[in-house]
Amino acid sequence: MYCHPCQRTFSDDAIYCSQCGQKLTDTASFSENKLEQTIAIYPADELEKLAIVKKNKRQLKQKPVFNFVFRSVIVMMIVFVFLCTALIFAYRKEVKINEQVLLLQSEAKAKALAGEYEEALLKLDEAIILRPNFQALKADHNIIHEAIRIQRLADEINIALDKGIEVESEKKLDLFRQELNGFKEPIFNSHREQLETLNMKFTILSLTNELTQIFTVDELGNLLNVVNGLVGEDASTLRDQIKDRIRTTTTAEVNELIKLRRYSAAITTINESLTWLRNDKQLVDMKTNIENQRHEYELAEQKRIQEAMEQQAAEDLINQTAAVELVSFTKRLDELGQGVIIVSLKNVATRAIFDVELEYSALNAAGEVLYTGKTDVEPEYILSGDSLVFNFTLPAHLDVAMVNQIKINKGTWSLD
């Protein structure tokens, strides 16, 4: 069915136009009528021309449709190419960002392993800005902060050790060890190396403090055995200190023994020290010197003993035969006018004497004996070096003035 005013076609069962309300005309009858009218109006040659014109019109109508489709395809292709280019560009950009993030992460790890924690954090911060949702970056960030915290603890331990604070160092060292046990990442390998160094440093500090509390060679030697198992410059320094202490302690002990002339004991002391310091030049030289001193002393002692024996023999001879020595005598007259001689003597023996009996003579200037007698002395007990005295009275016929000298002829005594 067809509506002429609206020039619209409807279905065969339609009666009125839904647009203008006019009654619809059958399309076939309308076409036939139009064709008959056309034939009646136009001659044959004109109809042929009209047909060509209509054909050209149809072609002109079809050409804009083709152009529209072609243009649409071109636009779609351009859009497709643009979208593909945009996608490729976006993909490449994302890949480049990923590569940059991975590079920053790798550089951060390298910095962290080298102990350059602040630089490592800066690298991670750059990476996190590019990929804020990349959890591995945040995990690395947290691990580095833990490494910084533990490193601060290690620095505190070092300071305490340098100050010689043993108790504080031990507590913090235990904490440092516990903290490290909770981490297995490679970034903490340097901390584990520091733990070994700090342990060694603490051991040296502890042994150094112990060194100030021991004073015998055996204790020093046992401490030296412990330090000999340690390595490093600090251990070497402590070993030298212990060796010096062994030398000085040995020297002090030996000097005291030398004062007492105990040379054998001094050499034994040096030999004990040499068990700890084998072939030590200072100790070996000291031993040689003391052996020479001992030899000289033994020779001197033998000489002294010999001289003492000789002296003792001489003293014994004096003690036995000449213990009493005449010192002086004085002359006087008693109330009867007789001459009295008072003789002073001295105990020259090395021991006290008693029960002394003497035989004496009075001589004139020519050495002729004027008078001989026998007497006891006073006191009865005479210490070595003390004086003793006796006196006698000359016969009446002897003038005291004639007596020029007194001679002890013989004496007997007992030695204490």
C-alpha positions as CSV (number, residue, x, y, z in Angstrom):
1,M,0.0,0.0,0.0
2,Y,1.3,3.5,-0.8
3,C,0.5,7.1,0.6
4,H,0.9,9.7,-2.1
5,P,1.0,12.8,0.1
6,C,3.7,11.3,2.4
7,Q,5.3,9.2,-0.4
8,R,5.6,6.3,2.0
9,T,5.0,2.6,1.5
10,F,3.1,0.5,4.0
11,S,2.1,-3.2,4.3
12,D,-0.6,-4.8,2.1
13,D,-3.1,-4.9,4.9
14,A,-2.8,-1.2,5.8
15,I,-5.7,1.1,4.9
16,Y,-4.8,4.5,6.2
17,C,-1.5,6.4,6.5
18,S,-0.2,6.5,10.0
19,Q,1.4,9.8,9.3
20,C,-1.3,11.9,7.5
21,G,-4.4,9.8,7.9
22,Q,-5.1,9.6,4.1
23,K,-6.4,6.4,2.5
24,L,-3.7,4.3,1.1
25,T,-3.5,3.3,-2.6
26,D,-2.5,-0.1,-4.0
27,T,1.1,0.2,-5.1
28,A,0.8,-2.1,-8.2
29,S,-2.2,-0.3,-9.6
30,F,-0.5,3.0,-9.0
31,S,2.5,1.9,-10.9
32,E,0.5,0.6,-13.8
33,N,-1.5,3.8,-14.0
34,K,1.6,5.9,-13.9
35,L,3.2,3.8,-16.6
36,E,0.1,4.1,-18.8
37,Q,0.0,7.8,-18.3
38,T,3.6,8.0,-19.2
39,I,3.3,5.9,-22.3
40,A,0.3,8.0,-23.4
41,I,2.1,11.3,-22.9
42,Y,5.6,10.4,-24.2
43,P,6.3,8.9,-27.7
44,A,8.5,5.8,-28.0
45,D,11.7,7.7,-28.6
46,E,11.0,10.0,-25.8
47,L,10.3,7.0,-23.5
48,E,13.6,5.6,-24.4
49,K,15.3,8.8,-23.5
50,L,13.3,9.0,-20.3
51,A,14.4,5.5,-19.4
52,I,18.0,6.5,-19.8
53,V,17.5,9.6,-17.6
54,K,15.9,7.4,-15.0
55,K,18.8,5.0,-15.2
56,N,21.2,7.8,-14.7
57,K,19.2,9.1,-11.8
58,R,19.3,5.7,-10.2
59,Q,23.0,5.5,-10.7
60,L,23.4,9.0,-9.2
61,K,21.3,7.9,-6.2
62,Q,23.4,4.8,-5.7
63,K,26.8,6.7,-6.0
64,P,26.3,8.8,-2.7
65,V,25.5,5.6,-0.8
66,F,28.7,4.0,-2.1
67,N,30.7,7.1,-1.2
68,F,29.3,7.1,2.3
69,V,30.1,3.4,2.9
70,F,33.6,3.9,1.6
71,R,34.2,6.9,3.8
72,S,32.8,5.1,6.8
73,V,35.2,2.2,6.2
74,I,38.1,4.6,5.8
75,V,37.2,6.3,9.1
76,M,36.8,3.0,10.9
77,M,40.2,1.9,9.6
78,I,41.8,5.2,10.7
79,V,40.1,4.9,14.1
80,F,41.3,1.3,14.4
81,V,44.8,2.2,13.4
82,F,44.7,5.1,15.9
83,L,43.5,2.8,18.7
84,C,46.1,0.2,17.9
85,T,48.8,2.8,17.9
86,A,47.5,4.2,21.2
87,L,47.4,0.7,22.7
88,I,50.9,-0.1,21.5
89,F,52.2,3.2,22.8
90,A,50.5,2.6,26.1
91,Y,51.8,-0.9,26.3
92,R,55.4,0.2,25.5
93,K,55.0,3.0,28.1
94,E,53.9,0.5,30.7
95,V,56.7,-1.9,29.8
96,K,59.2,1.0,30.0
97,I,57.8,1.9,33.5
98,N,58.1,-1.7,34.6
99,E,61.7,-1.9,33.4
100,Q,62.5,1.4,35.2
101,V,60.8,0.1,38.4
102,L,62.8,-3.1,38.2
103,L,66.0,-1.3,37.6
104,L,65.4,1.0,40.5
105,Q,64.6,-2.0,42.7
106,S,67.7,-3.7,41.6
107,E,69.8,-0.6,42.3
108,A,68.2,-0.2,45.7
109,K,69.1,-3.8,46.6
110,A,72.7,-3.3,45.5
111,K,72.9,-0.1,47.6
112,A,71.3,-1.9,50.6
113,L,73.7,-4.8,50.3
114,A,76.6,-2.3,50.3
115,G,75.2,-0.7,53.4
116,E,74.1,2.5,51.7
117,Y,70.6,2.3,53.2
118,E,69.5,6.0,52.7
119,E,70.4,5.8,49.0
120,A,68.6,2.5,48.7
121,L,65.4,4.1,50.2
122,L,65.6,7.0,47.8
123,K,65.7,4.5,44.9
124,L,62.7,2.6,46.3
125,D,60.8,5.8,46.8
126,E,61.2,6.6,43.1
127,A,60.0,3.2,42.2
128,I,57.0,3.4,44.5
129,I,55.9,6.6,42.9
130,L,55.9,4.8,39.5
131,R,54.2,1.7,40.8
132,P,52.5,2.5,44.1
133,N,50.7,-0.9,44.3
134,F,53.8,-3.0,43.7
135,Q,53.9,-4.8,47.1
136,A,57.5,-6.1,46.6
137,L,58.7,-2.5,46.7
138,K,57.0,-1.9,50.0
139,A,58.4,-5.1,51.4
140,D,61.9,-4.1,50.4
141,H,61.3,-0.7,51.9
142,N,60.3,-2.3,55.3
143,I,63.3,-4.6,55.2
144,I,65.7,-1.8,54.7
145,H,64.2,0.1,57.7
146,E,64.8,-3.0,59.8
147,A,68.4,-3.1,58.6
148,I,68.8,0.5,59.6
149,R,67.4,-0.2,63.0
150,I,69.7,-3.2,63.6
151,Q,72.7,-1.2,62.3
152,R,72.0,1.5,64.8
153,L,72.1,-1.2,67.5
154,A,75.4,-2.4,66.2
155,D,76.8,1.2,66.3
156,E,75.7,1.5,69.9
157,I,77.5,-1.7,70.8
158,N,80.6,-0.4,69.1
159,I,80.5,2.8,71.1
160,A,80.0,0.9,74.4
161,L,82.9,-1.5,73.6
162,D,85.2,1.5,72.7
163,K,84.3,3.0,76.1
164,G,85.1,-0.3,77.8
165,I,81.5,-0.7,79.3
166,E,81.4,-4.5,79.5
167,V,78.0,-5.0,81.1
168,E,76.1,-2.7,78.7
169,S,78.0,-4.2,75.7
170,E,77.0,-7.7,76.7
171,K,73.3,-6.9,77.0
172,K,73.1,-5.1,73.7
173,L,75.1,-7.8,72.0
174,D,72.6,-10.4,73.2
175,L,69.8,-8.2,71.8
176,F,71.6,-7.8,68.5
177,R,72.0,-11.5,68.2
178,Q,68.3,-12.1,68.9
179,E,67.2,-9.5,66.4
180,L,69.4,-11.1,63.6
181,N,67.9,-14.5,64.3
182,G,64.6,-13.2,62.9
183,F,65.9,-12.3,59.5
184,K,67.4,-14.5,56.8
185,E,67.5,-11.9,53.9
186,P,70.9,-11.3,52.2
187,I,70.8,-7.7,53.3
188,F,71.6,-8.9,56.9
189,N,74.7,-10.8,55.9
190,S,76.8,-7.7,56.7
191,H,75.2,-7.5,60.1
192,R,76.1,-11.2,60.7
193,E,79.7,-10.3,59.8
194,Q,79.5,-7.4,62.2
195,L,78.1,-9.8,64.9
196,E,81.3,-11.9,64.6
197,T,83.4,-8.8,64.8
198,L,81.5,-7.5,67.8
199,N,81.7,-10.9,69.5
200,M,85.5,-10.9,69.0
201,K,85.7,-7.3,70.3
202,F,83.6,-8.1,73.3
203,T,85.8,-11.1,74.1
204,I,88.9,-9.0,73.9
205,L,87.4,-6.4,76.2
206,S,86.3,-9.1,78.7
207,L,89.8,-10.7,78.6
208,T,91.5,-7.3,78.9
209,N,89.4,-6.6,82.0
210,E,90.3,-10.0,83.4
211,L,94.0,-9.3,82.8
212,T,93.8,-6.5,85.4
213,Q,92.6,-9.0,88.0
214,I,95.3,-11.7,87.7
215,F,98.8,-11.5,89.0
216,T,100.5,-14.9,88.8
217,V,102.4,-16.4,85.8
218,D,100.2,-19.5,85.7
219,E,97.0,-17.4,85.5
220,L,98.6,-15.2,82.8
221,G,99.7,-18.2,80.9
222,N,96.2,-19.7,80.9
223,L,94.8,-16.4,79.7
224,L,97.4,-16.4,77.0
225,N,96.3,-19.8,75.8
226,V,92.7,-18.4,75.4
227,V,93.8,-15.4,73.5
228,N,96.1,-17.5,71.2
229,G,92.8,-18.9,69.8
230,L,91.6,-15.5,68.7
231,V,92.5,-13.6,65.5
232,G,92.7,-9.9,64.6
233,E,94.7,-6.9,65.5
234,D,93.0,-6.4,68.9
235,A,93.8,-10.0,69.8
236,S,97.4,-9.5,68.8
237,T,97.6,-6.4,71.0
238,L,96.2,-8.3,74.0
239,R,98.6,-11.2,73.4
240,D,101.5,-8.7,73.6
241,Q,100.1,-7.2,76.8
242,I,99.8,-10.6,78.4
243,K,103.4,-11.5,77.3
244,D,104.7,-8.3,78.8
245,R,102.8,-9.0,82.0
246,I,104.4,-12.5,82.2
247,R,107.9,-10.9,81.7
248,T,107.4,-8.2,84.3
249,T,105.8,-10.6,86.8
250,T,108.6,-13.1,86.3
251,T,111.2,-10.3,86.6
252,A,109.7,-9.1,89.9
253,E,109.6,-12.6,91.4
254,V,113.2,-13.3,90.3
255,N,114.5,-10.1,91.7
256,E,113.1,-10.9,95.1
257,L,114.6,-14.4,95.0
258,I,118.0,-12.9,93.9
259,K,117.9,-10.7,97.0
260,L,117.7,-13.8,99.1
261,R,120.5,-15.5,97.0
262,R,118.0,-18.1,95.9
263,Y,119.4,-18.5,92.4
264,S,118.1,-22.0,91.8
265,A,114.5,-20.9,92.7
266,A,114.9,-17.9,90.4
267,I,116.0,-20.1,87.5
268,T,113.0,-22.5,88.2
269,T,110.7,-19.5,88.1
270,I,112.1,-18.4,84.7
271,N,111.7,-22.0,83.3
272,E,108.1,-22.0,84.3
273,S,107.6,-18.7,82.4
274,L,109.4,-20.1,79.4
275,T,106.7,-22.9,79.2
276,W,104.3,-20.1,78.2
277,L,106.8,-17.9,76.3
278,R,109.0,-20.4,74.5
279,N,112.4,-19.1,73.5
280,D,111.5,-15.6,74.7
281,K,114.7,-13.6,74.3
282,Q,114.2,-11.5,77.4
283,L,113.6,-14.5,79.6
284,V,116.4,-16.5,78.1
285,D,118.8,-13.7,78.6
286,M,117.6,-13.3,82.2
287,K,118.1,-17.0,82.9
288,T,121.7,-16.8,81.4
289,N,122.5,-13.8,83.6
290,I,121.2,-15.5,86.7
291,E,123.1,-18.7,85.9
292,N,126.2,-16.6,85.7
293,Q,125.4,-14.9,89.0
294,R,124.8,-18.3,90.6
295,H,128.1,-19.5,89.4
296,E,129.9,-16.4,90.7
297,Y,128.0,-16.7,94.0
298,E,128.9,-20.4,94.3
299,L,132.5,-19.6,93.7
300,A,132.4,-16.7,96.2
301,E,130.5,-18.9,98.7
302,Q,133.1,-21.6,98.4
303,K,135.8,-19.0,99.0
304,R,133.9,-17.6,101.9
305,I,133.4,-21.0,103.4
306,Q,137.0,-21.7,103.0
307,E,138.0,-18.5,104.6
308,A,135.4,-19.0,107.3
309,M,136.8,-22.4,108.0
310,E,140.2,-21.0,108.2
311,Q,139.0,-18.1,110.3
312,Q,137.1,-20.6,112.5
313,A,140.2,-22.7,112.9
314,A,142.2,-19.6,113.8
315,E,139.4,-18.6,116.2
316,D,139.3,-22.0,117.6
317,L,143.0,-21.9,118.1
318,I,142.7,-18.5,119.9
319,N,139.8,-19.7,121.9
320,Q,141.7,-22.8,123.0
321,T,145.1,-21.2,123.5
322,A,145.0,-17.5,123.6
323,A,141.6,-16.4,124.8
324,V,143.0,-14.1,127.4
325,E,145.0,-11.1,126.3
326,L,147.0,-8.8,128.6
327,V,145.9,-5.2,128.3
328,S,147.8,-3.3,131.1
329,F,149.0,-3.4,134.6
330,T,149.4,-0.9,137.4
331,K,151.7,-0.9,140.5
332,R,151.0,0.4,144.0
333,L,152.0,-0.2,147.6
334,D,149.6,-1.7,150.2
335,E,149.3,-0.5,153.8
336,L,152.3,-2.7,154.7
337,G,154.5,-1.1,152.2
338,Q,154.6,-4.2,149.9
339,G,154.2,-3.9,146.2
340,V,150.9,-4.8,144.6
341,I,150.4,-5.5,140.9
342,I,146.9,-5.1,139.4
343,V,146.7,-6.8,136.0
344,S,143.9,-5.9,133.4
345,L,143.1,-8.5,130.7
346,K,140.5,-9.0,127.9
347,N,138.6,-12.0,126.6
348,V,139.7,-12.1,123.0
349,A,137.9,-15.4,122.3
350,T,134.9,-15.5,120.1
351,R,132.9,-17.1,122.9
352,A,132.4,-16.5,126.5
353,I,134.9,-18.1,128.9
354,F,134.7,-19.2,132.6
355,D,136.8,-21.0,135.2
356,V,139.8,-19.0,134.2
357,E,143.2,-19.9,135.8
358,L,146.4,-18.1,134.8
359,E,150.1,-18.5,135.4
360,Y,152.1,-15.3,135.2
361,S,155.5,-13.8,135.7
362,A,156.8,-10.4,136.8
363,L,159.9,-9.2,134.9
364,N,162.4,-6.4,135.3
365,A,163.6,-4.2,132.5
366,A,166.2,-6.7,131.5
367,G,163.6,-9.4,131.0
368,E,164.6,-11.3,134.1
369,V,161.8,-13.0,136.0
370,L,161.4,-11.5,139.4
371,Y,158.3,-13.4,140.5
372,T,156.0,-16.2,139.2
373,G,152.5,-17.0,140.4
374,K,149.2,-18.7,139.6
375,T,145.7,-17.0,140.1
376,D,142.0,-17.0,139.4
377,V,140.4,-14.0,137.8
378,E,137.3,-12.0,138.2
379,P,134.6,-12.2,137.2
380,E,134.1,-15.9,136.9
381,Y,132.1,-15.7,133.6
382,I,133.5,-13.4,130.9
383,L,131.7,-12.6,127.7
384,S,133.6,-12.2,124.4
385,G,135.3,-8.8,124.4
386,D,134.8,-8.2,128.1
387,S,137.5,-7.4,130.6
388,L,138.8,-9.5,133.5
389,V,141.3,-8.6,136.2
390,F,143.5,-10.1,138.8
391,N,146.2,-8.8,141.3
392,F,149.0,-10.2,143.3
393,T,151.4,-8.9,146.1
394,L,155.1,-9.0,145.6
395,P,157.3,-10.6,148.3
396,A,158.8,-8.1,150.8
397,H,162.3,-8.3,149.3
398,L,161.1,-7.1,145.9
399,D,160.8,-3.5,145.2
400,V,157.7,-2.8,143.1
401,A,159.7,-0.3,141.1
402,M,161.8,-3.1,139.7
403,V,158.8,-4.7,138.0
404,N,158.8,-3.5,134.4
405,Q,156.5,-6.0,132.7
406,I,154.0,-8.7,133.3
407,K,153.8,-11.9,131.2
408,I,151.0,-14.5,131.1
409,N,152.8,-17.8,130.8
410,K,149.9,-20.2,130.7
411,G,146.2,-20.2,131.1
412,T,143.3,-22.6,131.3
413,W,139.6,-21.8,130.8
414,S,136.4,-23.3,129.7
415,L,134.5,-22.1,126.6
416,D,130.8,-21.5,126.7
